[in-house]
Structures are given as C-alpha cells and as structure tokens.
Amino acid sequence: MQKKGNKYGTHRVISPKGTLPQPAEQIDNTMEIYDNEMLIDVRTLNIDSASYTQLRQACEDDAQKMKNMITDIVQKRGKMQNPVTGSGGMLIGTVKEIGQNFNNSTKVKVGDKIATLVSLSLTPLKIKEIKHLSPQSDQVDVEAEAILFESGLFAVLPNDIPEKLALAILDVAGAPAQVDKLVHEGDTVCILGGGGKSGILCCYQAMKKAGKKGKVIAVEYSQSNAQRLKELHLADEVIVADATNVMDVYEKIMALTDNKGVDVTINNVNVPSTEMTSILITREDGIVYFFSMATSFTKAALGTEGVGKDITLIIGNGYTRGHAELTLNLIRESKEIRTLFEELYA
C-alpha cells in the first residue's frame, strides 16, 4: 500500500518544516513513491543557465570539480538547487512507476519519455553517477532517479524533435511564451542577452509579434553571438555591449529610440547586476520581464523606485499556459534556429 502524499510535495520537506519543496533547504529524496507521485529514470539534467554559469566559474571550468559540486549539492539537499542562485533546471527521462492516485490527465504511461517542466530546485533527485559533463554545455548526462509531484508539469517528448534539443528548448519555454503575451504589434522591444538560447527564441517571437511596424533590439555581450543574430535576421538592431554597464547600454538604446526607450524589455542575461539596465531603457509605463534567475528582485524593485519610474516589473515565471507547445512549434517553424540548436544541443 503506497503512502498518501500531499499534492504540492510538502510530505517530502525535511527542513524547514511548514514550507514547500522549492524554498526548502532539504527534501527527502528516497525513491519510493507516494500514491500521488511519478518515478522517473533520469538520463539528462539541463542545469539552468544562471546556475551553470556560477558553477563553472566557481570550479574554474574544471569538469571533475563541477561533477563533485553537483553531486555534493544533491546529496545535501535531496535536489539540484544551486545554493548561490537558488535555481535548478529540468530533466528528461523515462517514466518508471506511477502512483495509484497520481493525477494522470495526460494519460502518460510507464515507458514514456518525458521532460519535466518544473524546476530541479523542487524535484527530489538521487544521482548514482554523472556519466558526462562539459563546462561548455549545461546538459549533464546522468544515471539517476527523480520524483514528480502530482502538481508537477511535464511534457511527453515529441517524436519529430531530438530528445536533447527538446530538453534544451523546453528548459526556457516560459521565455518566448511570455514574449508572446507581452509584445504587441508596433512595440519596440529590447532583448537583453539576445544571443543565448532563451534570447534567440525570444528574439524570434518578438519579431513575429512586433511586426513590421515594431522594432526588436538585441543586446549581446559576445561578438560571435551578435554576428549570429544578424545572420539569422532575428533583430532589427544588434548592440554588442555588456548589460552590466548601465549607462553604456542606456545611451545606445536611447540613440536607437529617439530618447523614448523601449515598450518591453526581456532580460535573459545569466549574470547578476543587469536590473538597472533593464529599468532605465524601458519607457514610462513600459514592461520589464526578468526571465534570468540571476536577477535580484530587491535591486529591481528598490532600483525602480530610486530612479522614479512607473513601470511594470514581471518576475520570470517559467510557466505560462501552452508554453511547451508554443516553443516546440517555434523550432518547427524556423529551420534556421532548429539547425543552429541541433548543432549546439542535439
């Protein structure tokens, strides 16, 4: 008889008691499922960009040190939650067992290949072995098991897209889906970190939504990534700049917008201290969407107040209805982006 579990996974919380699995410091990663859980044989972890960048820098690009750090985090916390960034990532694997009271509205079955759409920072995880890790890729091949709660979102992997490509794009599916909601025809949009994985998808969706009457400006630190954006025609203007250099980016954006600023700013930068850049380049009554988990929301809120701007700040919720389908369809639509991402991830 399987034990009865809480819908939100609170039965897995070890400390502090009374909280949920994501903010918890430690959760129970015993791989015996409760009645409302799913057990997954994990093949690959996709560590989120902010977390992986921090791990790589802390370990000085040493793959073995990174393996040790990831293993240590999971052993201590029962989940892959970077203690510095607080973020996790997602995974792909095969369904191994389904609890008798698991809310199975999608009719998933044992043996199906799935990608979780909830963060590793709340997912009970037990790693037996890290099989492959490269400092240049945030995808980590493992022999591991994980638990998905009844409230946990997931997608059955499509047959027409390679698994690792699907994992890469589903990890950031919330970003282009939010762009789809926030950007309207004729808007001027700035994508900070436009040359990265989420940035490229956001640029594509912003170009679609803003249309010919709008303008999409990408800000990218890497010269090669910026050139790639130009070659793929994913932005009307591409600025090579450091998003942490507030006034430099501000002056460049003002020059391109007749000192008006942009209607919508999407922040995908995977390093800290880009909050004020996002805020200053956005016009009064505009919108800033912070997808980056490197964001300090204290800096963003108090910084906006400090410069006297009335703008809408949106926390980067990685989920919005239909986000997985929208992002998978984006890859199906754009042969150029699919080719690029297959080279990088598949």
C-alpha positions in Angstrom: 0.0 0.0 0.0 1.5 3.3 -1.1 1.7 6.1 1.4 -0.6 9.1 0.9 1.3 12.3 -0.3 0.4 16.0 -0.4 -0.4 17.5 -3.8 2.4 20.0 -3.6 5.0 17.7 -2.2 5.1 19.0 1.4 5.4 15.4 2.7 9.0 15.4 1.2 10.2 18.5 3.1 12.8 17.8 5.8 13.7 21.3 6.7 12.4 23.8 7.5 9.1 22.2 8.3 6.0 24.0 7.1 7.4 25.1 3.8 7.2 23.8 0.2 9.9 21.8 -1.6 11.3 24.7 -3.7 12.2 27.1 -0.8 13.1 24.1 1.5 16.7 23.7 2.4 16.5 19.9 2.4 13.9 17.4 1.0 13.5 13.6 1.2 14.9 12.0 -2.0 14.0 8.5 -1.1 13.0 6.9 -4.4 10.0 5.0 -3.0 7.0 6.8 -4.4 3.9 8.1 -2.5 0.5 7.4 -4.0 0.4 10.7 -5.9 3.9 10.7 -7.3 5.7 9.6 -10.5 9.1 7.9 -10.5 11.4 8.8 -13.4 14.6 7.2 -14.7 16.7 10.3 -15.5 19.0 10.4 -18.4 19.9 14.1 -18.7 19.8 17.1 -16.4 19.6 20.6 -18.0 21.0 22.9 -15.4 19.6 26.4 -15.8 21.9 29.0 -17.3 22.5 31.2 -14.3 23.2 28.2 -12.1 25.6 26.5 -14.6 27.5 29.7 -15.2 28.0 30.2 -11.4 29.1 26.5 -11.0 31.5 26.8 -14.0 33.1 30.0 -12.6 33.4 28.6 -9.1 35.1 25.5 -10.4 37.3 27.4 -12.9 35.9 25.3 -15.9 37.1 22.0 -14.3 34.7 19.3 -15.3 35.6 17.0 -12.4 35.2 19.8 -9.8 31.8 20.6 -11.3 30.7 16.9 -11.1 31.8 16.9 -7.4 29.9 20.1 -6.7 26.7 18.9 -8.3 26.9 15.6 -6.5 27.5 17.3 -3.2 24.6 19.7 -3.7 22.2 16.8 -4.4 23.4 14.7 -1.5 23.0 17.6 0.9 19.7 19.0 -0.4 18.0 16.0 -1.9 17.5 18.1 -5.1 19.6 20.1 -7.6 19.3 23.6 -6.2 22.3 25.8 -6.6 22.8 27.4 -3.1 24.1 30.6 -4.7 21.5 31.3 -7.4 18.7 29.3 -5.7 17.7 27.9 -9.2 17.8 24.4 -10.7 16.9 23.4 -14.3 14.9 20.5 -15.6 15.4 16.9 -16.8 14.5 14.3 -19.4 13.9 10.6 -18.6 11.6 7.6 -18.8 8.6 7.0 -16.6 9.4 4.1 -14.3 6.4 4.0 -12.0 3.1 6.0 -11.5 1.4 6.3 -8.1 -2.2 4.9 -7.9 -3.6 8.4 -7.2 -1.3 10.4 -9.5 -3.5 12.9 -11.4 -2.8 11.4 -14.9 -5.0 13.6 -17.1 -2.4 13.4 -19.9 -2.6 9.5 -19.9 1.2 9.2 -19.6 2.3 5.6 -19.1 5.3 3.6 -17.9 8.0 3.7 -20.5 7.1 7.1 -21.9 9.9 9.6 -22.4 9.1 12.9 -20.7 10.6 16.3 -19.9 9.7 17.8 -16.6 8.5 21.4 -16.8 9.1 22.2 -13.1 12.4 23.2 -11.6 15.1 20.8 -10.3 15.1 23.1 -7.3 12.0 21.4 -6.0 12.4 17.9 -7.6 13.6 15.0 -5.4 16.6 13.7 -7.1 19.1 10.9 -6.5 22.2 10.7 -8.7 24.0 7.3 -9.0 26.6 8.6 -11.5 27.4 11.6 -13.6 28.3 10.0 -16.9 29.2 13.1 -18.9 29.7 16.8 -18.1 31.2 19.5 -20.3 31.8 23.0 -18.9 30.6 24.4 -22.3 27.2 22.7 -22.1 24.6 22.9 -19.4 23.3 19.4 -20.2 24.6 16.8 -17.8 24.2 13.1 -18.6 23.5 11.0 -15.5 22.3 7.7 -14.2 19.7 8.9 -11.7 16.1 8.8 -10.5 13.7 11.6 -9.7 10.2 12.2 -8.3 7.5 14.3 -9.9 4.7 15.5 -7.6 1.0 15.5 -8.6 1.2 19.2 -9.2 4.3 18.9 -11.3 4.1 19.8 -15.0 5.7 17.7 -17.7 5.6 17.1 -21.4 5.8 13.8 -23.3 8.8 14.2 -25.7 7.7 14.6 -29.3 8.8 12.2 -32.0 9.9 14.8 -34.5 12.5 16.6 -32.4 15.7 15.0 -31.0 15.5 14.5 -27.2 18.3 16.8 -26.2 17.1 19.5 -28.5 13.6 19.2 -26.9 15.2 19.3 -23.5 17.2 22.5 -24.3 14.3 24.5 -25.6 11.7 23.2 -23.1 14.1 24.4 -20.3 13.4 28.0 -21.5 9.9 27.6 -22.9 8.5 30.2 -20.5 10.5 33.0 -22.1 9.2 33.0 -25.7 5.7 32.2 -24.4 5.8 35.3 -22.1 7.1 37.4 -25.1 4.0 36.1 -27.0 1.8 37.5 -24.2 3.6 40.8 -23.6 4.6 42.1 -27.0 2.1 43.7 -29.3 2.2 44.8 -32.9 4.2 48.1 -33.3 6.1 47.7 -30.0 9.7 48.5 -29.6 11.3 45.6 -27.7 14.7 45.0 -26.2 16.1 41.5 -25.6 19.0 41.6 -23.2 21.2 38.6 -23.7 19.7 38.1 -27.1 22.3 35.7 -28.4 21.8 32.9 -25.9 19.4 30.0 -26.0 16.4 31.8 -24.5 17.4 35.1 -26.1 17.3 33.7 -29.6 13.8 32.2 -29.0 12.6 35.5 -27.6 14.0 37.5 -30.5 12.2 35.2 -32.9 8.9 35.5 -31.1 9.3 39.3 -30.6 9.9 39.8 -34.3 6.7 37.9 -35.0 4.6 39.8 -32.5 6.0 43.3 -33.1 5.7 43.0 -36.8 7.0 45.4 -39.5 5.7 48.4 -37.6 7.7 47.4 -34.5 11.4 47.2 -33.7 13.4 44.5 -31.9 16.7 45.4 -30.4 19.1 42.7 -29.2 21.8 43.4 -26.7 24.5 40.7 -26.7 27.9 40.6 -24.9 29.5 38.1 -27.3 30.7 39.3 -30.6 30.2 35.9 -32.2 26.7 35.5 -30.8 25.8 39.0 -32.0 27.0 38.2 -35.5 24.9 35.1 -35.4 21.8 37.2 -34.6 22.5 39.4 -37.6 23.0 36.5 -39.9 19.7 34.9 -38.8 17.9 38.2 -39.0 16.5 37.8 -35.5 16.6 41.5 -34.6 16.3 44.9 -36.4 19.2 46.2 -34.4 22.0 44.3 -32.6 24.1 46.0 -30.0 27.3 44.5 -28.7 27.6 45.6 -25.1 28.0 44.5 -21.5 24.5 44.6 -19.9 26.0 45.3 -16.5 27.3 48.6 -17.9 24.1 50.5 -17.3 24.9 53.9 -18.9 26.6 52.5 -22.0 23.6 50.3 -22.9 21.2 53.1 -21.9 22.9 55.6 -24.2 22.9 53.1 -27.1 19.2 52.3 -26.7 18.2 56.0 -26.4 20.1 56.7 -29.6 18.0 54.0 -31.4 14.7 55.1 -29.9 14.8 58.9 -30.2 15.3 59.0 -26.4 11.9 57.4 -25.8 13.1 54.0 -24.5 11.5 50.7 -25.3 8.0 49.4 -24.6 9.0 46.0 -23.4 12.4 44.7 -22.1 13.1 41.0 -21.8 16.1 40.2 -19.6 17.7 36.8 -20.3 21.2 37.7 -19.1 22.7 34.9 -16.9 24.9 37.1 -14.7 24.0 39.5 -11.8 23.6 43.3 -11.9 21.6 43.9 -15.0 18.5 45.0 -13.2 19.0 48.8 -13.6 19.9 48.5 -17.3 16.6 46.8 -17.9 14.8 49.5 -15.9 16.4 52.6 -17.4 16.0 51.6 -21.0 12.2 51.0 -20.6 9.9 53.9 -21.2 7.5 55.1 -18.5 4.5 52.7 -18.2 6.5 50.1 -20.0 7.1 46.5 -19.0 10.3 44.6 -17.9 10.2 40.8 -17.8 13.0 39.3 -15.8 13.4 35.7 -17.1 17.0 35.5 -15.8 17.4 33.7 -12.5 20.5 35.9 -11.8 18.1 38.7 -11.1 17.9 40.3 -7.7 14.3 41.3 -7.3 15.3 43.5 -4.4 17.6 45.5 -6.6 14.9 45.7 -9.3 12.1 46.9 -7.0 14.1 49.4 -5.0 16.1 50.5 -8.0 13.0 51.3 -10.0 11.7 53.3 -7.0 15.1 55.1 -6.8 15.0 56.4 -10.3 11.4 57.4 -10.1 10.0 55.2 -12.8 6.4 53.9 -13.0 6.9 50.6 -14.9 5.6 47.1 -14.6 8.1 44.5 -13.3 7.3 40.9 -14.0 9.1 38.0 -12.2 10.3 35.3 -14.7 7.6 32.7 -14.1 8.9 29.8 -16.3 5.4 28.6 -16.8 2.5 30.0 -18.8 -0.3 28.1 -20.4 0.7 26.5 -23.7 4.4 27.4 -23.3 5.7 23.9 -24.2 3.6 23.6 -27.4 4.4 27.2 -28.5 8.2 26.7 -28.1 8.3 23.3 -29.8 6.3 24.8 -32.7 8.8 27.7 -32.9 11.5 25.1 -33.6 9.3 23.5 -36.2 8.7 26.9 -37.9 12.3 28.1 -38.0 14.6 25.8 -39.9 17.5 28.2 -39.2 17.1 28.1 -35.4 16.5 24.4 -35.5 19.7 23.8 -37.5 21.6 26.0 -35.1 20.2 24.4 -31.9 20.8 20.9 -33.4 24.5 21.8 -33.8 24.6 23.0 -30.2 22.4 20.6 -28.3 21.4 17.5 -30.4 
